[in-house]
Amino acid sequence: METINLKNLSIGYKHKSSVKVVAEGINASLHGGELTCLVGVNGIGKSTLLRTLSAFIPPVSGQVTLLQKPLESYTDKDLAKVIGVVLTDKLDVQNLSVDELVGLGRSPYTGFWGTLSDEDKTIVQDAINQVGIQKLQGRMVQTLSDGERQKVMIAKALAQQTPIIFLDEPTAFLDYPSKVELMLLLAKLAHTMGKTVFLSTHDLEIALQLADKVWLMEPNRLNIGTPQELQRDGSLQRAFGRQGITFTESEGTLRITINSAKTHLC
């Protein structure tokens, strides 16, 4: 089922007294039950696109339709019942337990300082179980590792019971096994719970192995397809290939060409 539709969307951000457009003419859609990864080189506009779809910043022009309603027609409270957002920014909180932080995911229904009902507590525990962080319960948030904190924030998003989850660089600052574990978790949430999971990432090789769809941002272009489609049509090589770096279609990996790299460095 289509959950989000973008029509002739242009995105950008305020720069001094003007608006800097970073991408325009975007036509695309996201669907429930799919893990979609947004990839592209640094500065191409991935975070700007995510923040636009999350209603943190307005579009420059065009239309974003969310569950068949214009995005701008949602109140903040209603939007919090539809989209859960997990950002890269480290949460600066003290004296808050894991259970309490996950419980904040119920605030769209209870109010920020609302008391959790027995039903809310059950939903919070189910979210903790889904993410597999039962062993972290009772821990204070400031004692968690980066990977543990990311899982807690995902559990908080699940506690919101939103059909859509956006994540901005969720694997940043994680070691490689933790990156893979987290991406596997997100794929599972999309496939088993029917959620729309949309995330930006620089971990291209992991994304190509696990994503159902890939959105590849290039200058003045957004290429959308399965990982295999973008490998076959040369899009990935065009976007990420450099002198000394080759994208291997058969393996779906970036490979350093040793001789070329040494020549480049000399």
VOMARKE-467045 format. One line per 8 residues: their letters; for each residue x, y, z of N, C-alpha, C, O. Coordinates in steps of 0.2 Angstrom, whole numbers. Each point is the difference from the previous one (the first is absolute). Layout:
a) X/Y/Z/X/Y/Z/X/Y/Z/X/Y/Z | ...
This chain:
metinlkn) 4/-6/0/-4/6/0/4/6/0/5/1/4 | -6/4/-8/3/6/0/-1/4/6/-6/2/1 | 11/1/2/-1/4/6/2/7/-1/-3/5/3 | 8/-4/-7/2/7/-1/1/1/-8/3/-5/-3 | -5/11/1/1/1/-7/3/7/-1/-2/5/3 | 7/-4/-7/3/6/-2/-1/2/-7/1/-4/-4 | -3/10/3/-2/2/-7/3/7/-1/-1/5/3 | 6/-5/-8/4/6/-2/2/4/6/0/6/1
lsigykhk) 3/-10/4/3/3/6/7/3/-1/4/-3/-3 | -4/9/6/7/3/0/1/2/7/-4/2/4 | 11/-4/-2/1/1/7/6/4/1/4/1/-5 | -3/3/11/6/4/1/-1/2/7/-3/-2/4 | 8/7/-2/0/3/6/2/7/0/2/3/-5 | -4/1/10/2/7/1/7/1/0/3/-3/4 | -1/8/-8/7/2/0/1/8/0/-1/3/-5 | 2/-1/11/0/8/1/-8/2/-2/-4/-2/4
ssvkvvae) 4/6/-9/-7/3/-1/-3/-4/-6/-6/2/-2 | 9/-7/0/-3/-4/-6/-1/-7/1/2/-2/6 | -4/-2/-10/-1/-7/0/4/-3/-5/0/1/-6 | 4/-6/9/5/-4/-4/-4/-6/-2/-1/-4/4 | 0/3/-11/-3/-6/-2/5/-5/-1/5/1/-4 | -6/-7/7/5/-6/-1/-2/-5/-5/4/-4/-2 | -11/3/1/-3/-5/-4/-7/2/-2/-3/3/3 | 2/-4/-10/-7/2/-2/-3/-5/-5/4/-4/-3
ginaslhg) -10/4/2/-4/-4/-5/0/-7/3/0/-5/-4 | 0/4/10/0/-7/3/-7/-3/-1/-5/3/3 | 4/-9/-6/-6/-4/0/1/-7/2/4/-3/-3 | -7/1/9/2/-6/2/-6/-2/5/-4/4/2 | 5/-11/1/-5/-2/5/3/-5/4/5/-4/-2 | -7/3/8/2/-5/5/-6/-4/2/-6/2/-1 | 7/-8/2/-5/-5/1/1/-4/7/6/-1/2 | -12/-1/1/1/-4/6/3/-7/-1/-1/-3/-6
geltclvg) 4/0/11/3/-6/-1/7/0/-3/3/-5/-2 | 0/11/0/6/0/-3/5/4/4/-1/5/3 | 7/-7/-4/6/4/3/3/3/-6/3/-3/-5 | -3/10/5/3/4/-5/6/4/2/-1/4/6 | 6/-4/-9/6/3/2/2/6/-5/0/-1/-6 | 1/7/9/2/6/-3/8/1/0/2/0/5 | 1/-1/-11/7/1/0/2/5/-5/-4/3/-4 | 10/-1/5/3/5/-4/6/3/3/1/-1/6
vngigkst) 3/5/-10/6/3/3/-1/5/5/-6/3/1 | 11/-1/3/-1/5/5/-2/7/-3/2/2/-5 | -7/1/8/-2/7/-2/-5/0/-6/-2/5/-2 | -1/-11/0/-4/-1/-5/-7/2/2/-4/2/-5 | 2/-2/11/-7/2/2/-4/-5/4/-6/0/0 | 9/-6/2/-3/-5/3/-4/2/6/-6/-1/1 | 10/4/4/-3/3/6/-6/5/-1/-5/0/3 | 6/4/-8/-5/5/-2/-6/-3/-2/-6/2/1
llrtlsaf) 7/-7/-5/-6/-4/-3/-4/-3/6/-6/0/1 | 10/-4/4/-4/-3/5/-3/5/5/-6/-1/2 | 9/7/-1/-3/5/4/-6/3/-3/-5/2/4 | 5/-2/-10/-6/3/-4/-6/-5/1/-5/2/1 | 7/-8/-2/-6/-5/0/-2/-1/7/-6/-2/2 | 10/4/3/-2/0/7/-3/6/2/-3/0/6 | 2/5/-10/-3/6/1/4/5/5/-3/4/3 | 9/-6/-2/5/5/4/1/6/-4/1/5/3
ippvsgqv) 0/-6/-10/1/6/-4/-5/0/-6/-2/-6/-2 | -1/12/0/-5/-1/-5/3/-1/-7/6/2/-1 | -9/-5/-4/2/-1/-7/1/7/-3/-4/5/2 | 9/-4/-7/0/6/-4/-6/0/-4/-3/6/-1 | 1/-11/-2/-6/-1/-5/-2/-7/0/4/-4/1 | -9/3/-4/-3/-7/-1/-4/-2/5/-2/3/5 | 0/-10/-5/-5/-3/4/3/-6/4/3/-4/-4 | -4/3/10/1/-6/4/-7/-2/2/-3/3/4
tllqkple) 1/-9/-6/-6/-3/3/1/-6/4/4/-4/-1 | -6/4/7/1/-4/5/-7/-4/2/-5/3/2 | 5/-9/-4/-6/-4/1/-6/3/-3/-6/1/3 | 7/2/-9/-5/3/-5/-2/6/3/-6/3/-2 | 9/1/7/-1/6/2/6/5/-1/6/-3/1 | -7/9/-3/6/4/0/4/1/7/-3/0/5 | 9/0/-6/4/0/6/-1/6/5/0/-1/6 | -1/7/-10/-1/6/4/-7/0/4/-1/5/4
sytdkdla) -3/-10/-6/-7/0/3/0/-3/7/-5/0/4 | 11/-3/-2/1/-4/6/2/5/6/4/4/-1 | -8/-5/7/3/4/6/6/-4/2/1/-6/-2 | 3/9/6/6/-3/3/-2/-7/4/3/-5/0 | -9/6/4/-2/-6/3/-2/-6/-4/2/-5/1 | -6/7/-6/-2/-5/-5/6/-3/-4/0/-6/-1 | 5/10/-1/6/-2/-3/4/-5/4/3/-5/-2 | -3/6/9/3/-4/4/-3/-7/1/3/-5/3
kvigvvlt) -9/4/-5/-3/-6/0/1/-4/-7/-3/-6/-1 | 6/9/-4/1/-3/-6/7/-1/-2/2/-5/-3 | 3/10/5/7/-1/-1/4/0/6/-1/4/4 | 5/-9/-3/5/0/5/7/1/-3/1/-2/-5 | 2/7/8/7/2/-2/5/-1/4/0/1/6 | 6/-4/-8/6/-2/4/6/4/-4/1/-2/-5 | 1/7/9/6/4/-3/6/-2/2/1/-4/5 | 5/6/-8/6/-1/2/3/3/6/4/-3/4
dkldvqnl) -7/9/-3/2/4/6/-1/-4/6/-5/-4/2 | 11/4/2/0/-4/7/-5/4/5/0/6/0 | -4/-10/3/-5/2/5/4/2/6/3/-4/3 | -4/10/-1/4/3/6/-5/0/6/-3/5/1 | 2/-11/2/-4/0/5/3/-3/6/5/-4/-1 | -7/5/7/3/-2/6/-6/-3/5/-5/3/0 | 7/-8/4/-5/-2/5/-7/-2/-3/-5/1/2 | 6/-5/-8/-6/-2/-4/2/-8/-1/5/-1/-3
svdelvgl) -10/-3/5/2/-7/-1/-3/-2/-7/-3/4/-4 | 6/-10/1/-2/-2/-6/-8/-1/-1/-3/2/-5 | 0/-5/11/-7/-1/-1/-4/7/0/-5/1/-4 | 8/4/7/-3/6/0/0/4/-7/-4/3/-2 | 10/-4/-1/2/3/-6/-5/-3/-6/-3/3/-4 | 3/-10/5/-5/-3/-5/-7/2/1/-4/0/-5 | 2/1/11/-6/2/2/-2/7/-3/-6/1/0 | 11/3/-1/-2/6/-3/-3/0/-7/-3/4/-3
grspytgf) 4/-10/0/-3/-2/-6/-8/1/0/-3/0/-5 | 1/-1/11/-8/0/1/-2/7/1/-6/2/1 | 10/3/-1/-2/7/1/-5/3/-5/-4/4/2 | 4/-6/-8/-5/3/-4/-7/-2/2/-5/3/-2 | 4/-8/6/-6/-3/3/-2/2/7/-5/1/2 | 11/0/2/-1/2/7/2/7/1/-2/3/6 | 5/1/-10/3/6/2/7/-1/2/1/-6/3 | 3/11/-3/8/-1/2/0/-3/7/4/-4/1
wgtlsded) -8/7/3/1/-2/7/-6/-5/2/-1/-1/6 | -2/-2/-11/-6/-4/2/2/-6/3/6/-3/-1 | -10/0/6/1/-6/3/-2/-6/-5/-5/0/-3 | 10/-5/3/-2/-6/-4/-5/-4/3/0/-2/6 | -5/0/-10/-5/-5/2/3/-7/-1/6/-1/-2 | -10/-4/5/3/-7/-1/1/-2/-7/4/-3/-2 | -9/6/-2/1/-2/-8/6/4/-2/4/-4/-4 | -3/10/6/7/3/-3/6/-4/3/4/-1/-4
ktivqdai) -4/-1/10/5/-4/2/1/-6/-4/6/-3/-1 | -11/0/-1/0/-7/-4/3/2/-6/5/-4/-3 | -7/10/0/3/2/-7/8/1/1/3/-2/-5 | -1/5/10/7/2/1/4/-7/1/5/0/-3 | -8/-4/7/4/-7/1/0/-4/-7/5/-3/-1 | -10/4/-3/0/-4/-6/5/3/-5/4/-3/-4 | -3/10/4/5/3/-4/7/-2/2/4/-1/-4 | -3/1/11/6/-2/2/2/-7/-2/5/-2/-1
nqvgiqkl) -10/-3/2/1/-7/-2/1/0/-8/4/-4/-2 | -7/8/-2/1/0/-7/7/1/-2/3/-3/-5 | 0/8/8/7/2/-1/5/-4/3/6/0/-1 | -8/-4/6/4/-5/4/5/4/5/6/-2/0 | -9/6/3/4/4/5/-2/-1/7/1/4/5 | -4/-10/-3/-2/-1/6/5/1/6/-1/2/5 | 7/-4/-7/6/0/4/2/7/2/3/1/5 | -6/4/-9/2/7/2/-5/3/4/1/6/3
qgrmvqtl) -6/-9/-1/-6/3/4/3/1/7/4/-4/3 | -5/10/-1/2/2/7/6/4/-1/2/4/5 | 2/-4/-10/6/3/-1/-1/8/-1/-6/2/-3 | 10/2/5/0/7/-1/2/2/-7/5/-3/-2 | -8/7/-2/2/1/-7/7/2/-1/3/-2/-5 | 0/7/10/7/2/-1/5/-5/1/6/1/-2 | -8/-7/4/5/-6/1/0/-4/-7/4/-5/0 | -8/6/-5/-1/-4/-6/6/1/-5/2/6/0
sdgerqkv) 0/-11/-3/4/1/-6/-4/3/-6/-6/1/1 | 9/2/-6/-3/3/-6/-5/-5/-3/-6/2/-2 | 8/-9/1/-4/-5/-3/-6/-1/4/-6/-1/-2 | 7/1/9/-6/-2/5/-5/6/-1/-6/-1/1 | 9/7/-1/-4/6/0/-5/0/-6/-5/2/0 | 8/-3/-6/-3/-1/-6/-6/-4/0/-6/1/-2 | 7/-7/5/-5/-5/1/-6/2/4/-6/-1/-1 | 8/5/7/-5/3/4/-4/5/-4/-6/0/1
miakalaq) 9/4/-5/-4/5/-3/-5/-3/-6/-5/2/-1 | 8/-8/-1/-5/-4/-5/-6/-2/4/-5/0/-3 | 7/-3/9/-6/-3/4/-5/6/2/-6/-1/0 | 9/7/1/-5/6/1/-4/1/-6/-6/2/1 | 9/-2/-7/-4/1/-6/-5/-5/-1/-6/1/-2 | 7/-7/4/-5/-6/0/-5/1/5/-6/-1/-2 | 7/4/8/-5/1/5/-5/6/-3/-5/0/3 | 7/4/-7/-4/5/-3/-6/-4/-5/-5/3/-1
qtpiifld) 7/-9/-1/-5/-4/-4/-1/4/-6/-6/1/-2 | 11/2/-1/-1/3/-7/1/-5/-6/4/-4/1 | -8/5/-6/1/-4/-6/7/1/-4/2/-4/-4 | 1/10/6/6/2/-4/5/2/5/-1/3/5 | 8/-5/-6/5/2/4/6/2/-5/2/-3/-5 | 0/9/7/6/3/-4/6/0/5/-1/1/6 | 7/-2/-9/6/0/4/5/3/-4/1/-1/-6 | 3/6/9/5/3/-3/7/-3/2/2/1/6
eptafldy) 1/-4/-10/7/-3/1/0/-4/7/4/1/4 | -9/-6/-4/0/-4/7/6/-4/1/1/-2/6 | 3/0/-11/6/-4/2/6/4/1/6/-2/1 | -6/9/-1/6/4/1/2/-1/7/-3/-1/5 | 10/1/-4/4/-1/6/-1/-7/3/3/-2/5 | -5/-3/-9/-1/-7/2/6/-4/-3/2/2/-6 | 0/-7/9/5/-5/-3/-4/-4/-5/-6/0/0 | 10/-4/-4/-3/-3/-6/-5/-5/2/-6/0/-2
pskvelml) 7/-5/7/-5/-5/2/-6/4/3/-6/-3/-2 | 7/8/5/-6/4/3/-4/3/-6/-6/0/0 | 9/2/-5/-3/3/-6/-5/-5/-3/-5/1/-2 | 8/-7/1/-3/-5/-4/-6/-3/5/-6/0/-3 | 7/0/9/-6/-2/5/-5/5/0/-6/-2/0 | 7/8/0/-5/5/0/-4/0/-7/-6/1/0 | 10/-1/-5/-4/-1/-7/-4/-6/-1/-5/1/-3 | 7/-6/6/-4/-6/0/-6/1/4/-6/-3/-2
llaklaht) 6/6/7/-5/2/5/-5/4/-4/-6/-1/0 | 8/6/-4/-5/5/-3/-3/-4/-6/-6/1/-1 | 10/-5/-2/-3/-4/-6/-6/-5/3/-5/-1/-3 | 6/-2/9/-4/-4/3/-7/4/2/-5/-3/-1 | 6/9/4/-6/4/2/-4/2/-6/-6/0/0 | 9/1/-6/-3/2/-6/-4/-6/-3/-6/0/-1 | 9/-6/1/-3/-6/-3/-5/-4/4/-5/-2/-2 | 6/2/9/-4/-3/4/-6/4/3/-5/-3/2
mgktvfls) 6/10/-1/-5/4/2/-3/4/-5/-5/4/2 | 7/-4/-8/-3/3/-6/1/8/0/-3/4/-3 | 9/-2/7/1/7/1/4/3/-6/4/-4/-4 | -5/10/2/4/3/-5/7/3/4/-1/4/5 | 6/-7/-6/7/2/3/4/3/-5/2/-3/-5 | 0/10/6/3/4/-5/6/3/4/-1/3/5 | 7/-5/-8/6/3/4/6/2/-5/0/-3/-5 | 3/8/7/6/2/-3/6/-4/3/1/-1/6
thdleial) 4/0/-11/6/-4/3/6/1/-5/-1/1/-6 | 7/-1/9/6/0/-4/3/-7/0/5/-2/-4 | -8/-3/7/2/-7/0/-3/-3/-6/-5/-5/0 | 8/6/-6/-3/-2/-6/0/-7/-1/-6/-3/-2 | 11/-1/3/0/-7/-1/-5/-4/4/-3/-5/-2 | 2/7/9/-5/-3/4/-7/2/-3/-5/-4/0 | 4/10/-2/-7/2/-3/-1/-4/-6/-6/-2/-1 | 11/1/-3/-2/-4/-7/-2/-7/2/-3/-3/-4
qladkvwl) 6/0/9/-2/-7/2/-7/0/3/-3/-6/0 | 1/11/4/-6/-1/4/-6/4/-3/-6/-1/2 | 7/6/-5/-6/5/-2/-4/-3/-6/2/-4/-4 | -9/5/5/-4/-2/-5/0/5/-6/0/-2/-6 | 1/8/8/0/6/-5/6/4/2/1/1/6 | 2/2/-11/5/5/1/-1/7/-4/-2/0/-5 | 2/5/9/0/7/-3/7/3/0/3/1/5 | -1/0/-11/7/2/-1/-1/7/-3/-2/2/-5
mepnrlni) 5/3/10/0/7/-2/6/2/-3/6/-2/2 | -7/5/-8/6/3/-4/-2/7/-1/-6/2/1 | 11/2/-4/-2/7/-2/-5/0/-5/0/-3/-5 | -6/6/7/-5/1/-5/-3/-7/-2/-3/0/-6 | 3/-5/10/-3/-6/-2/-1/-4/6/4/0/5 | -10/-4/-5/-1/-5/6/-1/-6/-4/-6/-1/-3 | 10/-4/4/-1/-7/-3/-3/-5/5/3/0/6 | -8/-3/-8/-4/-5/5/0/-7/-4/-2/0/-5
gtpqelqr) 3/-5/9/0/-6/-2/2/-5/5/2/2/6 | -2/-9/-7/3/-5/4/7/1/0/3/3/-5 | 1/-6/10/7/1/-1/3/-3/-6/5/2/-3 | -8/-8/0/2/-3/-6/-1/4/-6/4/1/-4 | -10/3/4/-1/4/-6/5/6/0/3/1/-6 | -1/2/12/5/5/0/7/-2/-2/4/4/-2 | -3/-10/4/7/-3/-2/0/-1/-7/5/2/-3 | -10/-5/0/0/-2/-7/0/7/-5/4/-1/-5
dgslqraf) -7/6/7/-1/6/-5/6/5/1/0/5/-3 | 5/-7/8/6/4/0/-1/6/5/5/4/1 | -11/-3/2/-1/6/4/5/0/6/2/5/2 | -1/-11/1/4/0/6/8/2/-2/3/3/4 | -1/-6/-9/7/2/-3/0/7/-1/5/3/2 | -10/0/-5/0/7/-2/1/4/6/3/5/1 | -7/-7/4/-1/4/7/6/0/4/3/4/3 | 0/-11/-2/5/-1/5/7/-1/-3/5/0/3
grqgitft) -4/-2/-10/6/-2/-3/5/6/0/-2/6/-2 | 8/-7/4/5/5/-1/6/-3/-2/1/-6/-1 | 4/10/-1/7/-2/-1/2/-5/6/1/3/5 | 1/-9/-7/2/-5/5/-6/-3/4/1/-5/4 | -7/6/-6/-6/-3/3/-5/-2/-6/-2/4/-4 | 1/-11/5/-5/-3/-5/-6/-3/3/1/-4/5 | -7/5/-8/-5/-4/3/-1/-6/-4/-1/0/-6 | 1/-6/10/0/-6/-4/-7/-3/0/-3/-1/5
esegtlri) 0/1/-11/-7/-2/-1/-1/-7/3/-6/-1/3 | 10/-4/-4/-1/-7/1/-1/-1/8/-4/-4/3 | 9/8/1/0/-1/7/-4/6/4/-1/-1/6 | -1/6/-10/-3/6/3/4/3/6/-3/2/5 | 10/-1/-7/4/3/5/4/5/-3/1/0/-6 | 2/5/10/5/4/-3/7/-3/1/2/-2/6 | 2/2/-11/7/-3/1/5/5/-2/-1/4/-5 | 6/-3/9/6/4/-1/4/-3/-5/2/-6/1
tinsakth) 0/9/-7/5/-2/-5/6/2/3/2/6/-1 | 2/-11/3/6/2/4/5/4/-4/3/5/2 | -1/-8/-8/5/4/-5/-2/7/-1/4/5/0 | -11/-4/-1/-2/7/-2/0/4/6/2/6/0 | -4/-9/6/0/4/6/8/2/2/1/6/2 | 4/-10/-3/7/1/1/2/6/-5/3/4/2 | -5/-5/-8/2/5/-5/-3/7/2/3/5/-1 | -9/-5/3/-4/6/2/4/4/6/0/6/0
lc) 3/-10/5/3/2/6/7/3/-2/3/4/4 | 0/-7/-9/7/2/-1/1/7/-3/5/3/-1
